Amino acid sequence: MTTPHRTLRAPFRLLRFLPIAPRTIQPDGLNLFWIRYWHPLFTVWRETRRAVAVRYHPEDLSRVFVSAGKKCYIEVRYADLRRPPISLFEQRAALKSIRARGQRTILEREIFETVMQQRSVIVNATRATRRRRHSRPQSIPSVGKLDRQGTQQQLEQRAAEQVDYDSPVTAYDVEQW
C-alpha cells in the first residue's frame, strides 16, 4: 500500500542514531531551532496538535525526519524552500551573533542572513590567505625565532636539501629480513 507522503523505512535505519527532539505540530507547521518546517501532512496533524519525535542531522538542517508512527518517518523540508542548507553549528553561531547585537527576538530570516554573512567572511579570508601565501617568497625565520630549532646554518642546510624521488629507497635495518 503506497501512501501519498514519503515514508522512510528500512533504508534509513541509521535514523535511530540521529539526535531526537520532541515537538508538537503547530498551526504554522513544525519549529525546530527557530526554523520553520512544513509538510502537507501537517494540515491534518495541526488540528490535534500532534506530538511527534523529530530526528535531525546536525550537519544539515535543511531536512528533518518526523515520526509518522512506529519505525516510520517522513522527510520534512524547510517551509521556505529557497533557504540554503545550514548546519547546527552555523545556526548556533548565528544565534550567538544576533544576541550579541542586542536583539531579543529571533527571526528565521535573520538566522539565514547571518549565516550567509559568516560564510562570506570565511570565503573572503580564505581568498586573502591564498593570495598572501602565493605572493610572498619563502623565507627562513630570523635568528631570534631559532631558540628551539637550531642555528641559522642548520636551517639553511635543511632548506637546501633536495629529495630525489627517482632514486631507490634504502631500507632501515629493522626493515630488512
C-alpha positions as a Markdown table, in Angstrom:
| # | Residue | x | y | z |
|---|---|---|---|---|
| 1 | Met | 0.0 | 0.0 | 0.0 |
| 2 | Thr | 1.5 | 3.3 | -1.1 |
| 3 | Thr | 0.8 | 6.5 | 0.9 |
| 4 | Pro | 0.8 | 10.0 | -0.7 |
| 5 | His | 3.6 | 11.1 | 1.6 |
| 6 | Arg | 7.1 | 9.8 | 1.5 |
| 7 | Thr | 7.7 | 7.5 | 4.4 |
| 8 | Leu | 11.1 | 6.1 | 5.3 |
| 9 | Arg | 11.6 | 2.6 | 6.5 |
| 10 | Ala | 14.4 | 0.0 | 6.0 |
| 11 | Pro | 17.0 | 2.1 | 4.1 |
| 12 | Phe | 17.1 | 4.7 | 6.8 |
| 13 | Arg | 17.8 | 2.5 | 9.8 |
| 14 | Leu | 20.6 | 4.9 | 10.6 |
| 15 | Leu | 18.0 | 7.5 | 11.6 |
| 16 | Arg | 18.0 | 5.8 | 15.0 |
| 17 | Phe | 21.4 | 7.3 | 15.6 |
| 18 | Leu | 20.4 | 10.9 | 14.9 |
| 19 | Pro | 19.6 | 13.2 | 17.7 |
| 20 | Ile | 15.9 | 13.5 | 18.6 |
| 21 | Ala | 13.8 | 16.4 | 19.7 |
| 22 | Pro | 10.2 | 16.1 | 20.8 |
| 23 | Arg | 7.9 | 18.7 | 19.2 |
| 24 | Thr | 4.2 | 19.5 | 18.7 |
| 25 | Ile | 2.8 | 20.3 | 15.2 |
| 26 | Gln | 1.6 | 23.9 | 15.4 |
| 27 | Pro | -0.8 | 25.7 | 13.0 |
| 28 | Asp | 2.2 | 27.1 | 11.1 |
| 29 | Gly | 4.0 | 23.8 | 10.9 |
| 30 | Leu | 7.0 | 22.5 | 12.9 |
| 31 | Asn | 9.5 | 24.8 | 14.5 |
| 32 | Leu | 13.0 | 23.5 | 15.4 |
| 33 | Phe | 16.0 | 25.7 | 16.2 |
| 34 | Trp | 13.9 | 28.8 | 15.2 |
| 35 | Ile | 13.5 | 27.4 | 11.7 |
| 36 | Arg | 10.0 | 26.5 | 10.4 |
| 37 | Tyr | 9.4 | 23.2 | 8.5 |
| 38 | Trp | 6.4 | 22.2 | 6.6 |
| 39 | His | 4.9 | 19.1 | 5.0 |
| 40 | Pro | 1.3 | 18.7 | 3.5 |
| 41 | Leu | 0.5 | 16.0 | 6.1 |
| 42 | Phe | 0.8 | 18.7 | 8.8 |
| 43 | Thr | -2.6 | 20.1 | 7.7 |
| 44 | Val | -4.2 | 17.1 | 9.3 |
| 45 | Trp | -1.9 | 16.9 | 12.3 |
| 46 | Arg | -2.1 | 20.5 | 13.3 |
| 47 | Glu | -5.8 | 20.2 | 14.1 |
| 48 | Thr | -5.0 | 17.8 | 17.0 |
| 49 | Arg | -1.6 | 19.4 | 17.8 |
| 50 | Arg | 0.0 | 16.1 | 17.3 |
| 51 | Ala | 3.2 | 15.4 | 19.4 |
| 52 | Val | 6.0 | 14.0 | 17.2 |
| 53 | Ala | 9.6 | 12.9 | 17.6 |
| 54 | Val | 11.9 | 14.9 | 15.2 |
| 55 | Arg | 15.2 | 13.5 | 14.2 |
| 56 | Tyr | 17.7 | 15.8 | 12.6 |
| 57 | His | 21.2 | 15.6 | 11.2 |
| 58 | Pro | 23.4 | 18.3 | 12.9 |
| 59 | Glu | 25.4 | 18.9 | 9.7 |
| 60 | Asp | 22.3 | 19.6 | 7.5 |
| 61 | Leu | 19.2 | 21.2 | 9.0 |
| 62 | Ser | 17.5 | 21.6 | 5.6 |
| 63 | Arg | 15.6 | 18.4 | 6.2 |
| 64 | Val | 14.4 | 16.7 | 9.3 |
| 65 | Phe | 12.7 | 13.3 | 9.8 |
| 66 | Val | 9.3 | 13.3 | 11.7 |
| 67 | Ser | 7.8 | 10.2 | 13.2 |
| 68 | Ala | 4.7 | 9.2 | 11.4 |
| 69 | Gly | 4.1 | 6.0 | 13.5 |
| 70 | Lys | 6.2 | 3.2 | 14.8 |
| 71 | Lys | 9.5 | 3.0 | 13.0 |
| 72 | Cys | 8.1 | 5.2 | 10.2 |
| 73 | Tyr | 9.4 | 8.7 | 9.4 |
| 74 | Ile | 8.5 | 11.4 | 7.0 |
| 75 | Glu | 11.2 | 13.6 | 5.4 |
| 76 | Val | 10.3 | 17.2 | 6.0 |
| 77 | Arg | 12.0 | 20.2 | 4.4 |
| 78 | Tyr | 12.2 | 23.9 | 5.2 |
| 79 | Ala | 8.9 | 25.8 | 4.9 |
| 80 | Asp | 10.7 | 28.3 | 2.6 |
| 81 | Leu | 12.5 | 26.1 | 0.1 |
| 82 | Arg | 14.7 | 29.0 | -1.1 |
| 83 | Arg | 16.7 | 28.7 | 2.1 |
| 84 | Pro | 20.2 | 27.1 | 1.8 |
| 85 | Pro | 21.2 | 24.1 | 3.9 |
| 86 | Ile | 22.9 | 25.1 | 7.1 |
| 87 | Ser | 24.5 | 23.1 | 10.0 |
| 88 | Leu | 23.5 | 23.3 | 13.6 |
| 89 | Phe | 26.9 | 24.8 | 14.3 |
| 90 | Glu | 26.2 | 27.6 | 11.9 |
| 91 | Gln | 22.8 | 28.2 | 13.3 |
| 92 | Arg | 24.1 | 28.4 | 16.9 |
| 93 | Ala | 26.9 | 30.8 | 15.8 |
| 94 | Ala | 24.3 | 33.0 | 14.1 |
| 95 | Leu | 22.1 | 33.0 | 17.2 |
| 96 | Lys | 25.1 | 34.0 | 19.3 |
| 97 | Ser | 25.9 | 36.8 | 16.8 |
| 98 | Ile | 22.3 | 38.0 | 16.8 |
| 99 | Arg | 22.1 | 38.1 | 20.5 |
| 100 | Ala | 25.5 | 39.8 | 20.8 |
| 101 | Arg | 24.0 | 42.7 | 18.7 |
| 102 | Gly | 21.4 | 43.0 | 21.5 |
| 103 | Gln | 18.4 | 41.6 | 19.7 |
| 104 | Arg | 16.0 | 39.6 | 21.9 |
| 105 | Thr | 13.6 | 38.4 | 19.2 |
| 106 | Ile | 14.9 | 35.8 | 16.8 |
| 107 | Leu | 13.6 | 35.7 | 13.2 |
| 108 | Glu | 14.3 | 32.9 | 10.8 |
| 109 | Arg | 15.3 | 35.4 | 8.1 |
| 110 | Glu | 17.9 | 36.9 | 10.4 |
| 111 | Ile | 19.4 | 33.5 | 11.1 |
| 112 | Phe | 19.9 | 32.7 | 7.4 |
| 113 | Glu | 21.2 | 36.2 | 6.7 |
| 114 | Thr | 23.7 | 36.0 | 9.5 |
| 115 | Val | 24.9 | 32.5 | 8.3 |
| 116 | Met | 25.4 | 33.9 | 4.8 |
| 117 | Gln | 27.4 | 36.8 | 6.2 |
| 118 | Gln | 29.5 | 34.5 | 8.2 |
| 119 | Arg | 30.1 | 32.2 | 5.2 |
| 120 | Ser | 31.2 | 35.3 | 3.1 |
| 121 | Val | 33.6 | 36.3 | 5.8 |
| 122 | Ile | 35.2 | 32.8 | 5.7 |
| 123 | Val | 35.4 | 32.8 | 1.9 |
| 124 | Asn | 37.0 | 36.3 | 1.8 |
| 125 | Ala | 39.5 | 35.4 | 4.4 |
| 126 | Thr | 40.4 | 32.2 | 2.6 |
| 127 | Arg | 40.9 | 34.1 | -0.6 |
| 128 | Ala | 43.1 | 36.7 | 1.1 |
| 129 | Thr | 45.2 | 34.0 | 2.7 |
| 130 | Arg | 45.7 | 32.2 | -0.6 |
| 131 | Arg | 46.8 | 35.4 | -2.2 |
| 132 | Arg | 49.3 | 36.2 | 0.6 |
| 133 | Arg | 50.7 | 32.6 | 0.5 |
| 134 | His | 51.3 | 32.7 | -3.2 |
| 135 | Ser | 52.6 | 36.3 | -3.4 |
| 136 | Arg | 55.3 | 36.3 | -0.8 |
| 137 | Pro | 58.6 | 34.5 | -1.2 |
| 138 | Gln | 59.5 | 31.7 | 1.0 |
| 139 | Ser | 61.9 | 32.9 | 3.7 |
| 140 | Ile | 63.9 | 31.4 | 6.5 |
| 141 | Pro | 62.9 | 32.6 | 10.0 |
| 142 | Ser | 65.1 | 35.2 | 11.6 |
| 143 | Val | 67.7 | 34.2 | 14.2 |
| 144 | Gly | 65.5 | 35.5 | 17.1 |
| 145 | Lys | 63.0 | 32.7 | 16.4 |
| 146 | Leu | 65.5 | 29.9 | 16.3 |
| 147 | Asp | 66.0 | 29.2 | 20.0 |
| 148 | Arg | 64.3 | 25.8 | 19.8 |
| 149 | Gln | 65.0 | 24.9 | 16.2 |
| 150 | Gly | 68.8 | 25.4 | 16.0 |
| 151 | Thr | 71.1 | 27.8 | 14.3 |
| 152 | Gln | 70.6 | 29.7 | 11.1 |
| 153 | Gln | 73.1 | 27.5 | 9.2 |
| 154 | Gln | 71.2 | 24.3 | 10.1 |
| 155 | Leu | 68.0 | 25.8 | 8.8 |
| 156 | Glu | 69.7 | 26.8 | 5.6 |
| 157 | Gln | 71.1 | 23.3 | 5.2 |
| 158 | Arg | 67.6 | 21.8 | 5.6 |
| 159 | Ala | 66.2 | 24.2 | 3.1 |
| 160 | Ala | 69.0 | 23.4 | 0.6 |
| 161 | Glu | 68.5 | 19.6 | 0.9 |
| 162 | Gln | 66.6 | 18.2 | -2.1 |
| 163 | Val | 64.8 | 14.9 | -2.1 |
| 164 | Asp | 65.4 | 12.7 | -5.2 |
| 165 | Tyr | 62.3 | 10.7 | -5.6 |
| 166 | Asp | 63.8 | 8.8 | -8.6 |
| 167 | Ser | 66.5 | 7.1 | -6.5 |
| 168 | Pro | 65.9 | 3.7 | -5.0 |
| 169 | Val | 64.6 | 3.6 | -1.4 |
| 170 | Thr | 67.1 | 2.4 | 1.2 |
| 171 | Ala | 65.6 | 0.2 | 3.9 |
| 172 | Tyr | 66.3 | 0.7 | 7.6 |
| 173 | Asp | 68.0 | -2.2 | 9.5 |
| 174 | Val | 64.7 | -3.2 | 11.1 |
| 175 | Glu | 63.0 | -3.4 | 7.8 |
| 176 | Gln | 65.5 | -5.9 | 6.3 |
| 177 | Trp | 64.7 | -9.6 | 6.9 |
